[in-house]
């Protein structure tokens, strides 16, 4: 159980919008996989540059009805 609590704590550091009770429903193996996904996404977000496609306007607007 200690391992599961440690995994949940690490997940909550990276994803504070996750709820502790919801994460407790998952097995430690699943939590470890999700934590790995979060760590990978965070690491790669620093090195990946998003480029807007040429056919899209930089600002989109919609008029209220």
CHARMM internal coordinates of N, CA and C (Angstrom, degrees):
IC EDIT
DIST 1 N 1 CA 1.4531
DIST 1 CA 1 C 1.5259
ANGL 1 N 1 CA 1 C 111.31
DIST 1 C 2 N 1.3186
ANGL 1 CA 1 C 2 N 116.25
DIHE 1 N 1 CA 1 C 2 N -31.18
DIST 2 N 2 CA 1.4680
ANGL 1 C 2 N 2 CA 120.50
DIHE 1 CA 1 C 2 N 2 CA 179.06
DIST 2 CA 2 C 1.5255
ANGL 2 N 2 CA 2 C 110.38
DIHE 1 C 2 N 2 CA 2 C -61.08
DIST 2 C 3 N 1.3424
ANGL 2 CA 2 C 3 N 116.38
DIHE 2 N 2 CA 2 C 3 N -42.23
DIST 3 N 3 CA 1.4680
ANGL 2 C 3 N 3 CA 120.11
DIHE 2 CA 2 C 3 N 3 CA 179.41
DIST 3 CA 3 C 1.5297
ANGL 3 N 3 CA 3 C 110.36
DIHE 2 C 3 N 3 CA 3 C -61.49
DIST 3 C 4 N 1.3161
ANGL 3 CA 3 C 4 N 116.93
DIHE 3 N 3 CA 3 C 4 N -42.40
DIST 4 N 4 CA 1.4659
ANGL 3 C 4 N 4 CA 120.85
DIHE 3 CA 3 C 4 N 4 CA -179.27
DIST 4 CA 4 C 1.5290
ANGL 4 N 4 CA 4 C 110.17
DIHE 3 C 4 N 4 CA 4 C -63.71
DIST 4 C 5 N 1.3218
ANGL 4 CA 4 C 5 N 117.57
DIHE 4 N 4 CA 4 C 5 N -43.16
DIST 5 N 5 CA 1.4667
ANGL 4 C 5 N 5 CA 120.64
DIHE 4 CA 4 C 5 N 5 CA 178.81
DIST 5 CA 5 C 1.5231
ANGL 5 N 5 CA 5 C 111.53
DIHE 4 C 5 N 5 CA 5 C -63.70
DIST 5 C 6 N 1.3282
ANGL 5 CA 5 C 6 N 116.67
DIHE 5 N 5 CA 5 C 6 N -37.90
DIST 6 N 6 CA 1.4642
ANGL 5 C 6 N 6 CA 120.37
DIHE 5 CA 5 C 6 N 6 CA 178.08
DIST 6 CA 6 C 1.5252
ANGL 6 N 6 CA 6 C 110.56
DIHE 5 C 6 N 6 CA 6 C -65.90
DIST 6 C 7 N 1.3324
ANGL 6 CA 6 C 7 N 117.23
DIHE 6 N 6 CA 6 C 7 N -41.20
DIST 7 N 7 CA 1.4658
ANGL 6 C 7 N 7 CA 121.05
DIHE 6 CA 6 C 7 N 7 CA 177.87
DIST 7 CA 7 C 1.5260
ANGL 7 N 7 CA 7 C 110.53
DIHE 6 C 7 N 7 CA 7 C -62.32
DIST 7 C 8 N 1.3337
ANGL 7 CA 7 C 8 N 116.45
DIHE 7 N 7 CA 7 C 8 N -44.25
DIST 8 N 8 CA 1.4628
ANGL 7 C 8 N 8 CA 120.68
DIHE 7 CA 7 C 8 N 8 CA 179.94
DIST 8 CA 8 C 1.5271
ANGL 8 N 8 CA 8 C 110.15
DIHE 7 C 8 N 8 CA 8 C -62.49
DIST 8 C 9 N 1.3129
ANGL 8 CA 8 C 9 N 116.95
DIHE 8 N 8 CA 8 C 9 N -41.99
DIST 9 N 9 CA 1.4642
ANGL 8 C 9 N 9 CA 120.49
DIHE 8 CA 8 C 9 N 9 CA 179.50
DIST 9 CA 9 C 1.5234
ANGL 9 N 9 CA 9 C 111.03
DIHE 8 C 9 N 9 CA 9 C -61.34
DIST 9 C 10 N 1.3297
ANGL 9 CA 9 C 10 N 116.97
DIHE 9 N 9 CA 9 C 10 N -42.35
DIST 10 N 10 CA 1.4713
ANGL 9 C 10 N 10 CA 120.20
DIHE 9 CA 9 C 10 N 10 CA 178.99
DIST 10 CA 10 C 1.5216
ANGL 10 N 10 CA 10 C 111.33
DIHE 9 C 10 N 10 CA 10 C -67.04
DIST 10 C 11 N 1.3296
ANGL 10 CA 10 C 11 N 116.81
DIHE 10 N 10 CA 10 C 11 N -39.45
DIST 11 N 11 CA 1.4619
ANGL 10 C 11 N 11 CA 120.78
DIHE 10 CA 10 C 11 N 11 CA 178.61
DIST 11 CA 11 C 1.5240
ANGL 11 N 11 CA 11 C 110.13
DIHE 10 C 11 N 11 CA 11 C -62.90
DIST 11 C 12 N 1.3273
ANGL 11 CA 11 C 12 N 116.34
DIHE 11 N 11 CA 11 C 12 N -43.46
DIST 12 N 12 CA 1.4602
ANGL 11 C 12 N 12 CA 120.08
DIHE 11 CA 11 C 12 N 12 CA -178.79
DIST 12 CA 12 C 1.5249
ANGL 12 N 12 CA 12 C 112.32
DIHE 11 C 12 N 12 CA 12 C -65.71
DIST 12 C 13 N 1.3207
ANGL 12 CA 12 C 13 N 117.19
DIHE 12 N 12 CA 12 C 13 N -28.18
DIST 13 N 13 CA 1.4645
ANGL 12 C 13 N 13 CA 119.99
DIHE 12 CA 12 C 13 N 13 CA 174.96
DIST 13 CA 13 C 1.5207
ANGL 13 N 13 CA 13 C 111.12
DIHE 12 C 13 N 13 CA 13 C -66.20
DIST 13 C 14 N 1.3357
ANGL 13 CA 13 C 14 N 115.99
DIHE 13 N 13 CA 13 C 14 N -39.65
DIST 14 N 14 CA 1.4651
ANGL 13 C 14 N 14 CA 120.52
DIHE 13 CA 13 C 14 N 14 CA -178.27
DIST 14 CA 14 C 1.5231
ANGL 14 N 14 CA 14 C 112.66
DIHE 13 C 14 N 14 CA 14 C -85.59
DIST 14 C 15 N 1.3248
ANGL 14 CA 14 C 15 N 116.47
DIHE 14 N 14 CA 14 C 15 N -28.14
DIST 15 N 15 CA 1.4569
ANGL 14 C 15 N 15 CA 121.67
DIHE 14 CA 14 C 15 N 15 CA -178.09
DIST 15 CA 15 C 1.5277
ANGL 15 N 15 CA 15 C 109.07
DIHE 14 C 15 N 15 CA 15 C -134.72
DIST 15 C 16 N 1.3287
ANGL 15 CA 15 C 16 N 117.29
DIHE 15 N 15 CA 15 C 16 N 79.69
DIST 16 N 16 CA 1.4590
ANGL 15 C 16 N 16 CA 120.05
DIHE 15 CA 15 C 16 N 16 CA -177.13
DIST 16 CA 16 C 1.5283
ANGL 16 N 16 CA 16 C 114.23
DIHE 15 C 16 N 16 CA 16 C -65.93
DIST 16 C 17 N 1.3148
ANGL 16 CA 16 C 17 N 117.73
DIHE 16 N 16 CA 16 C 17 N -13.18
DIST 17 N 17 CA 1.4639
ANGL 16 C 17 N 17 CA 119.56
DIHE 16 CA 16 C 17 N 17 CA 178.94
DIST 17 CA 17 C 1.5272
ANGL 17 N 17 CA 17 C 112.09
DIHE 16 C 17 N 17 CA 17 C -80.19
DIST 17 C 18 N 1.3254
ANGL 17 CA 17 C 18 N 117.58
DIHE 17 N 17 CA 17 C 18 N -13.06
DIST 18 N 18 CA 1.4665
ANGL 17 C 18 N 18 CA 120.80
DIHE 17 CA 17 C 18 N 18 CA 176.75
DIST 18 CA 18 C 1.5266
ANGL 18 N 18 CA 18 C 108.92
DIHE 17 C 18 N 18 CA 18 C -71.50
DIST 18 C 19 N 1.3009
ANGL 18 CA 18 C 19 N 116.38
DIHE 18 N 18 CA 18 C 19 N 146.26
DIST 19 N 19 CA 1.4613
ANGL 18 C 19 N 19 CA 120.68
DIHE 18 CA 18 C 19 N 19 CA -179.79
DIST 19 CA 19 C 1.5218
ANGL 19 N 19 CA 19 C 110.17
DIHE 18 C 19 N 19 CA 19 C -98.84
DIST 19 C 20 N 1.3146
ANGL 19 CA 19 C 20 N 115.17
DIHE 19 N 19 CA 19 C 20 N 134.31
DIST 20 N 20 CA 1.4619
ANGL 19 C 20 N 20 CA 121.65
DIHE 19 CA 19 C 20 N 20 CA -177.52
DIST 20 CA 20 C 1.5335
ANGL 20 N 20 CA 20 C 111.36
DIHE 19 C 20 N 20 CA 20 C -55.00
DIST 20 C 21 N 1.3230
ANGL 20 CA 20 C 21 N 116.75
DIHE 20 N 20 CA 20 C 21 N -46.89
DIST 21 N 21 CA 1.4649
ANGL 20 C 21 N 21 CA 121.00
DIHE 20 CA 20 C 21 N 21 CA -179.22
DIST 21 CA 21 C 1.5123
ANGL 21 N 21 CA 21 C 113.12
DIHE 20 C 21 N 21 CA 21 C -61.42
DIST 21 C 22 N 1.3233
ANGL 21 CA 21 C 22 N 116.09
DIHE 21 N 21 CA 21 C 22 N -37.13
DIST 22 N 22 CA 1.4678
ANGL 21 C 22 N 22 CA 120.57
DIHE 21 CA 21 C 22 N 22 CA 179.43
DIST 22 CA 22 C 1.5252
ANGL 22 N 22 CA 22 C 109.94
DIHE 21 C 22 N 22 CA 22 C -68.15
DIST 22 C 23 N 1.3400
ANGL 22 CA 22 C 23 N 116.35
DIHE 22 N 22 CA 22 C 23 N -42.46
DIST 23 N 23 CA 1.4598
ANGL 22 C 23 N 23 CA 120.15
DIHE 22 CA 22 C 23 N 23 CA -179.88
DIST 23 CA 23 C 1.5226
ANGL 23 N 23 CA 23 C 111.63
DIHE 22 C 23 N 23 CA 23 C -65.36
DIST 23 C 24 N 1.3317
ANGL 23 CA 23 C 24 N 117.83
DIHE 23 N 23 CA 23 C 24 N -32.13
DIST 24 N 24 CA 1.4693
ANGL 23 C 24 N 24 CA 121.38
DIHE 23 CA 23 C 24 N 24 CA -179.83
DIST 24 CA 24 C 1.5179
ANGL 24 N 24 CA 24 C 112.79
DIHE 23 C 24 N 24 CA 24 C -63.05
DIST 24 C 25 N 1.3177
ANGL 24 CA 24 C 25 N 118.00
DIHE 24 N 24 CA 24 C 25 N -19.95
DIST 25 N 25 CA 1.4708
ANGL 24 C 25 N 25 CA 121.23
DIHE 24 CA 24 C 25 N 25 CA -179.40
DIST 25 CA 25 C 1.5235
ANGL 25 N 25 CA 25 C 112.17
DIHE 24 C 25 N 25 CA 25 C -72.37
DIST 25 C 26 N 1.3362
ANGL 25 CA 25 C 26 N 117.95
DIHE 25 N 25 CA 25 C 26 N -15.29
DIST 26 N 26 CA 1.4612
ANGL 25 C 26 N 26 CA 121.21
DIHE 25 CA 25 C 26 N 26 CA -175.34
DIST 26 CA 26 C 1.5201
ANGL 26 N 26 CA 26 C 111.47
DIHE 25 C 26 N 26 CA 26 C -96.14
DIST 26 C 27 N 1.3118
ANGL 26 CA 26 C 27 N 115.71
DIHE 26 N 26 CA 26 C 27 N 153.81
DIST 27 N 27 CA 1.4623
ANGL 26 C 27 N 27 CA 122.11
DIHE 26 CA 26 C 27 N 27 CA 176.65
DIST 27 CA 27 C 1.5251
ANGL 27 N 27 CA 27 C 109.32
DIHE 26 C 27 N 27 CA 27 C -72.24
DIST 27 C 28 N 1.3240
ANGL 27 CA 27 C 28 N 116.11
DIHE 27 N 27 CA 27 C 28 N 155.93
DIST 28 N 28 CA 1.4684
ANGL 27 C 28 N 28 CA 121.38
DIHE 27 CA 27 C 28 N 28 CA 179.86
DIST 28 CA 28 C 1.5235
ANGL 28 N 28 CA 28 C 111.56
DIHE 27 C 28 N 28 CA 28 C -56.32
DIST 28 C 29 N 1.3206
ANGL 28 CA 28 C 29 N 116.54
DIHE 28 N 28 CA 28 C 29 N -38.85
DIST 29 N 29 CA 1.4707
ANGL 28 C 29 N 29 CA 120.85
DIHE 28 CA 28 C 29 N 29 CA 179.82
DIST 29 CA 29 C 1.5249
ANGL 29 N 29 CA 29 C 110.64
DIHE 28 C 29 N 29 CA 29 C -61.38
DIST 29 C 30 N 1.3292
ANGL 29 CA 29 C 30 N 116.97
DIHE 29 N 29 CA 29 C 30 N -42.72
DIST 30 N 30 CA 1.4670
ANGL 29 C 30 N 30 CA 121.02
DIHE 29 CA 29 C 30 N 30 CA 179.11
DIST 30 CA 30 C 1.5272
ANGL 30 N 30 CA 30 C 111.30
DIHE 29 C 30 N 30 CA 30 C -67.69
DIST 30 C 31 N 1.3258
ANGL 30 CA 30 C 31 N 116.18
DIHE 30 N 30 CA 30 C 31 N -39.56
DIST 31 N 31 CA 1.4616
ANGL 30 C 31 N 31 CA 120.03
DIHE 30 CA 30 C 31 N 31 CA 178.50
DIST 31 CA 31 C 1.5274
ANGL 31 N 31 CA 31 C 110.70
DIHE 30 C 31 N 31 CA 31 C -64.80
DIST 31 C 32 N 1.3245
ANGL 31 CA 31 C 32 N 116.91
DIHE 31 N 31 CA 31 C 32 N -40.06
DIST 32 N 32 CA 1.4676
ANGL 31 C 32 N 32 CA 120.74
DIHE 31 CA 31 C 32 N 32 CA 178.32
DIST 32 CA 32 C 1.5226
ANGL 32 N 32 CA 32 C 110.59
DIHE 31 C 32 N 32 CA 32 C -62.61
DIST 32 C 33 N 1.3319
ANGL 32 CA 32 C 33 N 116.50
DIHE 32 N 32 CA 32 C 33 N -40.00
DIST 33 N 33 CA 1.4615
ANGL 32 C 33 N 33 CA 121.11
DIHE 32 CA 32 C 33 N 33 CA 178.65
DIST 33 CA 33 C 1.5313
ANGL 33 N 33 CA 33 C 110.16
DIHE 32 C 33 N 33 CA 33 C -65.15
DIST 33 C 34 N 1.3228
ANGL 33 CA 33 C 34 N 117.52
DIHE 33 N 33 CA 33 C 34 N -43.28
DIST 34 N 34 CA 1.4595
ANGL 33 C 34 N 34 CA 121.75
DIHE 33 CA 33 C 34 N 34 CA 179.59
DIST 34 CA 34 C 1.5290
ANGL 34 N 34 CA 34 C 110.39
DIHE 33 C 34 N 34 CA 34 C -65.67
DIST 34 C 35 N 1.3310
ANGL 34 CA 34 C 35 N 117.38
DIHE 34 N 34 CA 34 C 35 N -41.08
DIST 35 N 35 CA 1.4610
ANGL 34 C 35 N 35 CA 121.15
DIHE 34 CA 34 C 35 N 35 CA 177.74
DIST 35 CA 35 C 1.5246
ANGL 35 N 35 CA 35 C 110.59
DIHE 34 C 35 N 35 CA 35 C -61.34
DIST 35 C 36 N 1.3108
ANGL 35 CA 35 C 36 N 116.13
DIHE 35 N 35 CA 35 C 36 N -42.25
DIST 36 N 36 CA 1.4724
ANGL 35 C 36 N 36 CA 120.43
DIHE 35 CA 35 C 36 N 36 CA 177.63
DIST 36 CA 36 C 1.5245
ANGL 36 N 36 CA 36 C 110.39
DIHE 35 C 36 N 36 CA 36 C -60.45
DIST 36 C 37 N 1.3263
ANGL 36 CA 36 C 37 N 116.55
DIHE 36 N 36 CA 36 C 37 N -41.13
DIST 37 N 37 CA 1.4666
ANGL 36 C 37 N 37 CA 121.58
DIHE 36 CA 36 C 37 N 37 CA 178.08
DIST 37 CA 37 C 1.5362
ANGL 37 N 37 CA 37 C 110.58
DIHE 36 C 37 N 37 CA 37 C -62.15
DIST 37 C 38 N 1.3331
ANGL 37 CA 37 C 38 N 116.85
DIHE 37 N 37 CA 37 C 38 N -45.64
DIST 38 N 38 CA 1.4666
ANGL 37 C 38 N 38 CA 120.47
DIHE 37 CA 37 C 38 N 38 CA 179.61
DIST 38 CA 38 C 1.5288
ANGL 38 N 38 CA 38 C 111.70
DIHE 37 C 38 N 38 CA 38 C -62.95
DIST 38 C 39 N 1.3255
ANGL 38 CA 38 C 39 N 116.34
DIHE 38 N 38 CA 38 C 39 N -42.02
DIST 39 N 39 CA 1.4644
ANGL 38 C 39 N 39 CA 120.51
DIHE 38 CA 38 C 39 N 39 CA -179.78
DIST 39 CA 39 C 1.5244
ANGL 39 N 39 CA 39 C 110.49
DIHE 38 C 39 N 39 CA 39 C -65.26
DIST 39 C 40 N 1.3324
ANGL 39 CA 39 C 40 N 116.97
DIHE 39 N 39 CA 39 C 40 N -41.71
DIST 40 N 40 CA 1.4610
ANGL 39 C 40 N 40 CA 121.39
DIHE 39 CA 39 C 40 N 40 CA 178.65
DIST 40 CA 40 C 1.5259
ANGL 40 N 40 CA 40 C 110.41
DIHE 39 C 40 N 40 CA 40 C -63.21
DIST 40 C 41 N 1.3309
ANGL 40 CA 40 C 41 N 116.13
DIHE 40 N 40 CA 40 C 41 N -45.01
DIST 41 N 41 CA 1.4610
ANGL 40 C 41 N 41 CA 120.15
DIHE 40 CA 40 C 41 N 41 CA -178.86
DIST 41 CA 41 C 1.5283
ANGL 41 N 41 CA 41 C 110.80
DIHE 40 C 41 N 41 CA 41 C -63.70
DIST 41 C 42 N 1.3158
ANGL 41 CA 41 C 42 N 116.70
DIHE 41 N 41 CA 41 C 42 N -40.65
DIST 42 N 42 CA 1.4604
ANGL 41 C 42 N 42 CA 120.08
DIHE 41 CA 41 C 42 N 42 CA -179.83
DIST 42 CA 42 C 1.5234
ANGL 42 N 42 CA 42 C 110.80
DIHE 41 C 42 N 42 CA 42 C -66.92
DIST 42 C 43 N 1.2994
ANGL 42 CA 42 C 43 N 117.03
DIHE 42 N 42 CA 42 C 43 N -42.83
DIST 43 N 43 CA 1.4640
ANGL 42 C 43 N 43 CA 121.42
DIHE 42 CA 42 C 43 N 43 CA -179.38
DIST 43 CA 43 C 1.5274
ANGL 43 N 43 CA 43 C 110.43
DIHE 42 C 43 N 43 CA 43 C -64.25
DIST 43 C 44 N 1.3145
ANGL 43 CA 43 C 44 N 116.49
DIHE 43 N 43 CA 43 C 44 N -45.22
DIST 44 N 44 CA 1.4587
ANGL 43 C 44 N 44 CA 120.32
DIHE 43 CA 43 C 44 N 44 CA -176.61
DIST 44 CA 44 C 1.5189
ANGL 44 N 44 CA 44 C 112.67
DIHE 43 C 44 N 44 CA 44 C -75.95
DIST 44 C 45 N 1.3171
ANGL 44 CA 44 C 45 N 117.77
DIHE 44 N 44 CA 44 C 45 N -22.60
DIST 45 N 45 CA 1.4663
ANGL 44 C 45 N 45 CA 120.18
DIHE 44 CA 44 C 45 N 45 CA 178.92
DIST 45 CA 45 C 1.5220
ANGL 45 N 45 CA 45 C 110.49
DIHE 44 C 45 N 45 CA 45 C -64.04
DIST 45 C 46 N 1.3070
ANGL 45 CA 45 C 46 N 117.28
DIHE 45 N 45 CA 45 C 46 N -28.47
DIST 46 N 46 CA 1.4651
ANGL 45 C 46 N 46 CA 120.72
DIHE 45 CA 45 C 46 N 46 CA 179.35
DIST 46 CA 46 C 1.5288
ANGL 46 N 46 CA 46 C 111.41
DIHE 45 C 46 N 46 CA 46 C -74.49
DIST 46 C 47 N 1.3138
ANGL 46 CA 46 C 47 N 116.96
DIHE 46 N 46 CA 46 C 47 N -26.49
DIST 47 N 47 CA 1.4562
ANGL 46 C 47 N 47 CA 121.08
DIHE 46 CA 46 C 47 N 47 CA -172.72
DIST 47 CA 47 C 1.5230
ANGL 47 N 47 CA 47 C 113.61
DIHE 46 C 47 N 47 CA 47 C -105.22
DIST 47 C 48 N 1.3243
ANGL 47 CA 47 C 48 N 116.78
DIHE 47 N 47 CA 47 C 48 N -6.92
DIST 48 N 48 CA 1.4553
ANGL 47 C 48 N 48 CA 120.52
DIHE 47 CA 47 C 48 N 48 CA -176.51
DIST 48 CA 48 C 1.5204
ANGL 48 N 48 CA 48 C 109.04
DIHE 47 C 48 N 48 CA 48 C -102.70
DIST 48 C 49 N 1.2940
ANGL 48 CA 48 C 49 N 115.63
DIHE 48 N 48 CA 48 C 49 N 134.97
DIST 49 N 49 CA 1.4534
ANGL 48 C 49 N 49 CA 120.48
DIHE 48 CA 48 C 49 N 49 CA 178.92
DIST 49 CA 49 C 1.5163
ANGL 49 N 49 CA 49 C 109.01
DIHE 48 C 49 N 49 CA 49 C -114.03
DIST 49 C 50 N 1.3204
ANGL 49 CA 49 C 50 N 115.49
DIHE 49 N 49 CA 49 C 50 N 124.97
DIST 50 N 50 CA 1.4450
ANGL 49 C 50 N 50 CA 120.49
DIHE 49 CA 49 C 50 N 50 CA 179.18
DIST 50 CA 50 C 1.5132
ANGL 50 N 50 CA 50 C 109.16
DIHE 49 C 50 N 50 CA 50 C -85.55
DIST 50 C 51 N 1.3285
ANGL 50 CA 50 C 51 N 116.95
DIHE 50 N 50 CA 50 C 51 N 133.68
DIST 51 N 51 CA 1.4542
ANGL 50 C 51 N 51 CA 122.07
DIHE 50 CA 50 C 51 N 51 CA 179.26
DIST 51 CA 51 C 1.5192
ANGL 51 N 51 CA 51 C 108.30
DIHE 50 C 51 N 51 CA 51 C -119.45
DIST 51 C 52 N 1.3251
ANGL 51 CA 51 C 52 N 114.92
DIHE 51 N 51 CA 51 C 52 N 127.21
DIST 52 N 52 CA 1.4576
ANGL 51 C 52 N 52 CA 120.08
DIHE 51 CA 51 C 52 N 52 CA 178.21
DIST 52 CA 52 C 1.5172
ANGL 52 N 52 CA 52 C 109.44
DIHE 51 C 52 N 52 CA 52 C -69.75
DIST 52 C 53 N 1.3212
ANGL 52 CA 52 C 53 N 116.17
DIHE 52 N 52 CA 52 C 53 N 137.71
DIST 53 N 53 CA 1.4605
ANGL 52 C 53 N 53 CA 120.36
DIHE 52 CA 52 C 53 N 53 CA 176.21
DIST 53 CA 53 C 1.5134
ANGL 53 N 53 CA 53 C 109.80
DIHE 52 C 53 N 53 CA 53 C -65.52
DIST 53 C 54 N 1.3020
ANGL 53 CA 53 C 54 N 116.84
DIHE 53 N 53 CA 53 C 54 N 147.87
DIST 54 N 54 CA 1.4682
ANGL 53 C 54 N 54 CA 122.00
DIHE 53 CA 53 C 54 N 54 CA -178.10
DIST 54 CA 54 C 1.5245
ANGL 54 N 54 CA 54 C 113.14
DIHE 53 C 54 N 54 CA 54 C -64.15
DIST 54 C 55 N 1.3259
ANGL 54 CA 54 C 55 N 116.94
DIHE 54 N 54 CA 54 C 55 N -26.08
DIST 55 N 55 CA 1.4587
ANGL 54 C 55 N 55 CA 119.25
DIHE 54 CA 54 C 55 N 55 CA -176.54
DIST 55 CA 55 C 1.5303
ANGL 55 N 55 CA 55 C 113.31
DIHE 54 C 55 N 55 CA 55 C -87.20
DIST 55 C 56 N 1.3300
ANGL 55 CA 55 C 56 N 118.12
DIHE 55 N 55 CA 55 C 56 N 4.44
DIST 56 N 56 CA 1.4583
ANGL 55 C 56 N 56 CA 121.58
DIHE 55 CA 55 C 56 N 56 CA 179.27
DIST 56 CA 56 C 1.5197
ANGL 56 N 56 CA 56 C 110.60
DIHE 55 C 56 N 56 CA 56 C -110.22
DIST 56 C 57 N 1.3143
ANGL 56 CA 56 C 57 N 115.69
DIHE 56 N 56 CA 56 C 57 N 137.55
DIST 57 N 57 CA 1.4661
ANGL 56 C 57 N 57 CA 120.56
DIHE 56 CA 56 C 57 N 57 CA 176.53
DIST 57 CA 57 C 1.5337
ANGL 57 N 57 CA 57 C 108.69
DIHE 56 C 57 N 57 CA 57 C -72.74
DIST 57 C 58 N 1.3324
ANGL 57 CA 57 C 58 N 117.38
DIHE 57 N 57 CA 57 C 58 N 147.87
DIST 58 N 58 CA 1.4560
ANGL 57 C 58 N 58 CA 119.60
DIHE 57 CA 57 C 58 N 58 CA -179.30
DIST 58 CA 58 C 1.5190
ANGL 58 N 58 CA 58 C 113.40
DIHE 57 C 58 N 58 CA 58 C -68.79
DIST 58 C 59 N 1.3191
ANGL 58 CA 58 C 59 N 117.96
DIHE 58 N 58 CA 58 C 59 N -24.71
DIST 59 N 59 CA 1.4596
ANGL 58 C 59 N 59 CA 122.17
DIHE 58 CA 58 C 59 N 59 CA 179.44
DIST 59 CA 59 C 1.5227
ANGL 59 N 59 CA 59 C 108.42
DIHE 58 C 59 N 59 CA 59 C -131.56
DIST 59 C 60 N 1.3212
ANGL 59 CA 59 C 60 N 115.16
DIHE 59 N 59 CA 59 C 60 N 131.53
DIST 60 N 60 CA 1.4607
ANGL 59 C 60 N 60 CA 119.78
DIHE 59 CA 59 C 60 N 60 CA 177.26
DIST 60 CA 60 C 1.5254
ANGL 60 N 60 CA 60 C 108.38
DIHE 59 C 60 N 60 CA 60 C -112.28
DIST 60 C 61 N 1.3218
ANGL 60 CA 60 C 61 N 116.56
DIHE 60 N 60 CA 60 C 61 N 137.61
DIST 61 N 61 CA 1.4625
ANGL 60 C 61 N 61 CA 120.98
DIHE 60 CA 60 C 61 N 61 CA 179.71
DIST 61 CA 61 C 1.5043
ANGL 61 N 61 CA 61 C 110.10
DIHE 60 C 61 N 61 CA 61 C -126.71
DIST 61 C 62 N 1.3114
ANGL 61 CA 61 C 62 N 113.66
DIHE 61 N 61 CA 61 C 62 N 154.29
DIST 62 N 62 CA 1.4627
ANGL 61 C 62 N 62 CA 120.28
DIHE 61 CA 61 C 62 N 62 CA 175.74
DIST 62 CA 62 C 1.5065
ANGL 62 N 62 CA 62 C 107.36
DIHE 61 C 62 N 62 CA 62 C -138.13
DIST 62 C 63 N 1.3213
ANGL 62 CA 62 C 63 N 116.64
DIHE 62 N 62 CA 62 C 63 N 131.82
DIST 63 N 63 CA 1.4595
ANGL 62 C 63 N 63 CA 119.94
DIHE 62 CA 62 C 63 N 63 CA 178.99
DIST 63 CA 63 C 1.5213
ANGL 63 N 63 CA 63 C 108.93
DIHE 62 C 63 N 63 CA 63 C -82.52
DIST 63 C 64 N 1.3425
ANGL 63 CA 63 C 64 N 115.22
DIHE 63 N 63 CA 63 C 64 N 140.82
DIST 64 N 64 CA 1.4583
ANGL 63 C 64 N 64 CA 121.25
DIHE 63 CA 63 C 64 N 64 CA 177.91
DIST 64 CA 64 C 1.5158
ANGL 64 N 64 CA 64 C 109.87
DIHE 63 C 64 N 64 CA 64 C -68.47
DIST 64 C 65 N 1.3010
ANGL 64 CA 64 C 65 N 115.68
DIHE 64 N 64 CA 64 C 65 N 146.65
DIST 65 N 65 CA 1.4835
ANGL 64 C 65 N 65 CA 121.05
DIHE 64 CA 64 C 65 N 65 CA 179.47
DIST 65 CA 65 C 1.5092
ANGL 65 N 65 CA 65 C 110.78
DIHE 64 C 65 N 65 CA 65 C -76.82
END
COOR INIT
IC SEED 1 N 1 CA 1 C
IC BUILD
